[in-house]
Amino acid sequence: MSLRPVESRRDLRAFLSLTDRIYGADPRFVPPLHATVRAWHRRGVRLCLLERGGEVVGRTTLHADAALDAKLGTAAQLFGSTEFTEDAGEELLDGICAAGRAAGRQAVFGPVSLLPNQSGGVITSGFDERGFIDSAWNHPYYPDTYDKHGFVRRFEADTWICPVPEEPVFTFDDSRLAAERLQIHRGDRRRVGQQLPILREMLNASFAQLGYYTEISAEQLAEQTDGLAFLLDESLLLYLTKAGRPVAFVLCLPDVSRFIAKIRGNLHLINQLRLLATRSSHRREAVLIIKGTVPGEQGHGYMRLLSRELHAGLREGGYRALRSTYVERTNPGSAAQYVAMGGRPLHGYTFYEKNLT
């Protein structure tokens, strides 16, 4: 077996449908949107298939990013959207490593789609718990395959789930609002295009020190948040300004994971209309996509203020639980808020790296 590139529409259909065979109708797995994968293909991202006897048994993307190379300190062959049948993992990883060597790369790193600050990763525990949007779910044999094949875990983390508190958990001295010229802003579907650049500036500043994070461009953010206004619950997008300067933010979305899993990632026009028609039914749980405070303003309690307001919005909206995308285990400060809410880790989470030299 060997990796070969996706070249035809038939190949692309085979790439997309492989997860139907690996996971079937398992509601724990939430596939990437077909439209997202097709957009990668149009942009020239290398989509590859692994075949045995004419049957597709594995898939991956192969790409590189100079900014992430600088963060990792090595020229890395990136791979992502990586899926394989239980007996094909070794061959697929061999193919990825061979592609990295052929490209003159020093290491392989992934799975990232297309960067770790977008999506990707492998869950290493919590397999009984379903996955959700912007997060991974996979069979237990996935981490076993990586571990046995000489891949090393990087940026180990956890996803979290928290009950929405019935009473406020976080306090803030409201007299500080006027004294420090603080103002809370909420999401606005009609002004999302104007609010996104404000969030991007805070996002890049807040996460710059993390080992996996590369600065997100305006184009990348637009791609990641395509359709945001369609899903947005305005009370779950909050940002704080101090004397007019943005200093902290939090973004949650209603959890539409079960719907995406049911349609197996194919959010075509009819399914978009179905999602719109049933949007209110997806507000039992929410997913915390990202939050942060800019350097120089951390430690002042501003995230506690936004969390207080966020929880109020969740209660008013009838949400019962809040899920969080992965938080590195070296970042206990972020996890502390989930602990205070009575939350617990949901999935163990990691990326993988292998040195090719």
C-alpha positions in Angstrom: 0.0 0.0 0.0 1.1 3.6 -0.6 -0.4 7.0 -0.3 -1.7 8.6 -3.4 -3.2 12.1 -3.9 -6.8 12.9 -4.3 -7.2 13.9 -7.9 -10.8 13.3 -9.0 -14.3 13.9 -7.6 -14.5 10.2 -7.0 -11.3 10.4 -4.9 -12.8 13.3 -2.9 -16.0 11.4 -2.3 -13.9 8.4 -1.1 -11.9 10.7 1.2 -15.1 12.1 2.8 -16.9 8.8 3.1 -14.1 6.8 4.8 -15.3 8.0 8.2 -18.7 6.6 7.5 -17.1 3.1 7.3 -14.8 3.6 10.3 -17.4 5.1 12.6 -20.7 4.2 11.0 -23.6 6.0 12.6 -21.7 6.4 16.0 -23.0 9.7 17.3 -19.8 10.2 19.4 -17.9 11.1 16.2 -18.4 14.5 14.7 -16.9 14.7 11.2 -15.4 17.8 9.7 -17.8 19.6 7.4 -17.6 18.5 3.8 -17.5 22.1 2.7 -14.4 22.7 4.7 -12.5 19.7 3.2 -13.6 20.7 -0.3 -12.3 24.2 0.4 -8.9 22.7 1.4 -8.8 20.8 -1.8 -9.6 23.9 -3.9 -6.8 25.8 -2.2 -4.2 23.1 -3.0 -3.9 21.3 0.3 -2.7 17.8 -0.5 -5.4 15.3 0.4 -4.2 11.7 0.3 -5.7 8.2 0.3 -4.3 4.9 1.4 -5.7 2.0 -0.6 -5.6 -1.8 -0.2 -7.0 -3.9 -3.1 -8.9 -0.9 -4.4 -10.5 -0.2 -1.1 -9.7 3.0 0.8 -8.4 2.2 4.3 -6.8 5.5 5.4 -6.7 9.2 4.6 -4.7 12.2 5.6 -3.8 15.7 4.5 -0.1 16.7 4.0 0.9 20.4 4.4 3.4 22.7 6.0 3.4 26.1 7.8 6.5 28.3 8.3 5.1 30.0 11.3 4.4 26.7 13.1 7.9 25.5 12.1 9.3 28.5 13.9 7.2 27.7 17.0 8.2 24.0 17.0 11.8 24.8 16.2 11.9 22.3 13.4 10.8 21.9 9.8 7.7 19.8 10.3 5.6 17.8 7.8 2.1 18.5 9.0 -0.7 16.0 8.6 -4.4 16.2 9.4 -7.9 14.9 9.1 -6.2 11.6 9.6 -8.3 8.5 9.8 -7.5 4.8 9.3 -9.0 1.3 9.8 -7.5 -0.6 12.7 -5.2 -2.7 10.5 -4.0 0.2 8.3 -2.6 2.6 10.9 1.0 1.5 10.6 1.1 1.8 6.8 -0.6 5.2 6.9 1.9 6.6 9.4 4.8 5.1 7.4 3.4 6.9 4.4 3.2 10.2 6.2 6.8 9.8 7.5 8.0 8.9 4.0 6.3 12.0 2.6 8.1 14.1 5.2 11.5 12.7 4.3 10.9 13.1 0.6 10.0 16.8 1.3 13.2 17.3 3.3 11.3 17.8 6.6 12.9 17.1 9.9 9.8 15.8 11.7 6.1 15.0 11.3 3.5 16.7 13.5 -0.2 16.3 13.8 -3.0 15.6 13.3 -3.8 19.2 12.7 -6.5 20.6 10.5 -4.9 22.7 9.3 -3.1 24.1 12.4 -3.4 23.2 16.1 -5.0 26.5 16.8 -7.8 25.6 14.4 -8.6 21.9 15.0 -7.1 18.5 15.2 -5.7 16.2 17.8 -6.3 12.7 19.1 -8.3 11.8 22.2 -6.4 9.4 24.6 -9.1 8.8 27.2 -12.8 9.4 27.7 -13.8 7.3 24.7 -17.3 6.7 26.1 -18.0 10.4 26.0 -19.2 11.9 22.7 -17.1 14.4 20.8 -18.3 17.9 19.9 -17.7 20.6 17.4 -14.1 21.9 17.1 -12.8 18.9 19.0 -11.7 15.3 18.2 -13.2 11.9 18.9 -11.6 8.7 17.8 -11.5 4.9 18.5 -9.1 3.8 21.3 -6.8 2.1 18.7 -5.8 5.5 17.4 -3.5 6.6 20.3 -2.3 3.0 20.6 -1.2 3.1 17.0 0.7 6.4 17.3 2.3 5.4 20.6 3.5 2.0 19.2 4.9 3.6 16.0 7.3 5.9 17.8 5.3 9.1 17.9 5.8 11.3 20.9 2.9 13.1 22.6 3.0 16.9 22.4 0.9 19.6 24.2 -1.1 17.1 26.2 -4.4 18.5 27.3 -8.0 17.8 28.3 -11.4 18.8 27.1 -13.9 19.7 29.9 -17.6 19.5 30.7 -19.2 21.7 33.3 -22.8 22.0 34.6 -24.2 25.5 34.2 -24.2 26.9 37.7 -27.7 27.7 39.1 -26.2 30.5 41.1 -23.3 32.8 40.3 -19.9 31.2 40.9 -17.7 34.2 40.1 -17.9 37.5 41.8 -16.7 40.9 40.7 -16.8 44.3 42.4 -19.1 46.2 40.1 -17.8 49.6 41.5 -14.7 48.8 39.4 -16.7 49.1 36.2 -16.8 52.9 36.4 -13.5 53.3 38.2 -11.6 51.4 35.6 -13.8 52.5 32.7 -14.8 48.9 31.9 -17.6 48.1 29.4 -19.0 44.7 28.5 -19.9 44.2 24.9 -22.1 41.4 23.5 -22.2 39.7 20.2 -24.4 41.2 17.4 -25.3 39.1 14.4 -25.6 42.2 12.3 -22.1 43.4 13.3 -20.2 40.1 13.5 -18.0 41.3 10.6 -17.0 44.4 12.6 -16.5 42.4 15.9 -14.3 39.7 14.4 -11.2 42.0 13.9 -11.5 43.0 17.6 -11.5 39.4 18.7 -8.6 38.5 16.4 -6.4 41.2 17.9 -7.1 39.9 21.4 -6.8 36.3 20.4 -3.4 36.7 18.9 -2.1 38.7 21.8 -3.6 36.3 24.4 -2.2 33.1 22.9 1.1 34.2 21.5 3.0 32.6 24.4 1.6 29.1 23.9 3.9 26.6 22.2 1.4 25.5 19.6 -0.2 28.8 18.7 0.6 30.7 15.5 -0.9 34.1 14.7 -4.2 33.7 13.0 -4.8 35.9 9.9 -7.9 37.7 9.0 -8.5 35.2 6.2 -8.1 32.2 8.5 -10.4 33.7 11.0 -13.0 34.4 8.4 -12.8 30.8 7.2 -13.0 29.4 10.8 -16.0 31.6 11.6 -17.9 31.2 8.4 -21.5 30.9 9.3 -20.9 32.3 12.8 -23.8 34.8 12.6 -26.0 31.9 11.6 -25.3 30.0 14.8 -24.5 32.8 17.2 -26.3 33.2 20.5 -25.6 36.9 21.1 -25.4 36.5 24.9 -22.5 33.9 24.5 -20.1 36.2 22.7 -18.7 38.7 25.1 -15.7 41.0 25.2 -14.5 43.6 27.6 -13.0 47.0 26.9 -11.0 49.1 29.4 -11.0 52.8 28.5 -12.1 51.8 25.0 -9.3 49.2 24.6 -10.3 45.5 24.2 -8.7 43.5 27.0 -10.6 40.2 27.3 -13.1 38.0 25.4 -15.0 34.7 25.5 -16.8 33.0 22.6 -19.3 30.1 23.0 -21.6 28.5 20.5 -24.7 26.4 20.9 -23.7 22.7 20.6 -24.9 21.5 17.2 -22.6 18.5 17.3 -25.4 15.9 17.4 -26.9 17.4 14.2 -23.6 17.5 12.4 -22.9 13.9 13.4 -26.4 12.8 12.2 -25.9 14.4 8.8 -22.2 13.1 8.8 -20.8 16.5 8.0 -22.7 17.1 4.9 -24.2 20.6 5.6 -25.6 21.2 2.2 -28.4 23.7 1.6 -31.3 21.5 2.7 -29.4 20.5 5.9 -28.6 24.2 6.5 -32.3 25.0 6.3 -33.1 22.1 8.7 -30.5 23.4 11.1 -32.0 26.8 10.9 -35.5 25.5 11.5 -34.4 23.5 14.6 -31.8 26.0 15.9 -33.6 26.5 19.2 -33.5 22.8 20.0 -29.7 22.8 20.0 -29.5 25.1 23.0 -29.4 22.5 25.8 -25.6 22.6 25.8 -23.0 25.1 24.6 -19.3 24.8 23.5 -16.7 27.2 24.8 -14.6 27.8 21.7 -12.1 30.2 23.0 -11.4 32.8 25.7 -8.5 35.0 26.7 -7.1 38.1 28.3 -4.4 40.2 26.7 -1.0 40.4 28.3 -0.6 43.1 30.8 -4.3 42.8 31.9 -4.1 39.2 33.1 -4.6 38.6 36.8 -7.0 41.5 37.3 -10.2 39.4 37.4 -11.5 40.4 34.1 -12.2 36.9 32.9 -14.1 36.3 36.2 -16.3 39.2 35.2 -16.9 37.9 31.7 -17.5 34.4 33.1 -20.1 35.7 35.5 -21.9 37.4 32.6 -21.5 34.3 30.4 -23.1 32.0 33.0 -26.0 34.4 33.4 -26.5 34.2 29.6 -26.3 30.4 29.7 -28.9 30.3 32.5 -31.2 32.7 30.8 -30.9 30.7 27.5 -31.8 27.4 29.2 -28.4 25.8 28.7 -27.6 23.0 31.1 -24.0 22.2 30.3 -20.9 23.9 29.0 -18.2 21.9 27.1 -14.7 23.3 26.5 -12.3 22.6 23.7 -8.9 21.3 24.9 -6.9 23.1 27.7 -3.2 22.2 28.1 -2.3 20.5 31.3 0.5 23.1 31.7 -2.2 25.8 31.8 -4.0 25.2 35.2 -5.2 28.7 35.4 -7.7 28.2 32.5 -8.9 24.9 34.0 -9.4 26.4 37.4 -12.6 28.1 36.3 -14.0 24.8 35.2 -13.1 23.3 38.5 -14.9 26.1 40.3 -18.0 25.4 38.2 -18.0 21.8 39.3 -16.6 20.6 36.0 -14.5 17.6 35.1 -12.1 16.6 32.4 -13.9 14.9 29.5 -11.3 13.6 27.1 -7.6 13.3 27.4 -6.1 15.1 24.3 -2.8 15.2 22.5 -0.9 16.0 19.3 1.8 13.7 18.1 5.3 14.3 16.7 8.0 12.1 15.3 11.6 13.0 14.6 12.7 12.0 11.0 16.4 12.7 11.5 
